[in-house]
């Protein structure tokens, strides 16, 4: 499984970004997908996850109400729509894939999100 994240960039506080993660895998719909982030000097943290069908999603407290995870299994892609961005959202964002709930065996290379105040 290869994962390619994109869509990061520089945005002002209050703005929006949509991250995409394209997966190179035959059976994308078998995989649960997640987004994580890592800020400088901090540990990687969970942001959001979505089940193989898209029917179940979960969010960190910081993401709840502002971010939306979705997937298009026909395009082998998972998305993270991020609204009302804050400077503390600045981080490298990683997508991940796994066959077991909450267990991610495959990771993308990350995309930088920078939110200016």
Secondary structure, DSSP 8 states (H G I E B T S, - for coil): -EEEEE--EEEETT--EEEEEEEE-TTGGG-EEEEEEE-TTS--EEEEEE-TTSS-EEE-TTTTTTEEEEEETTTTEEEEEE-S--GGG-EEEEEEEESBTTB--EE---EEEEEE-
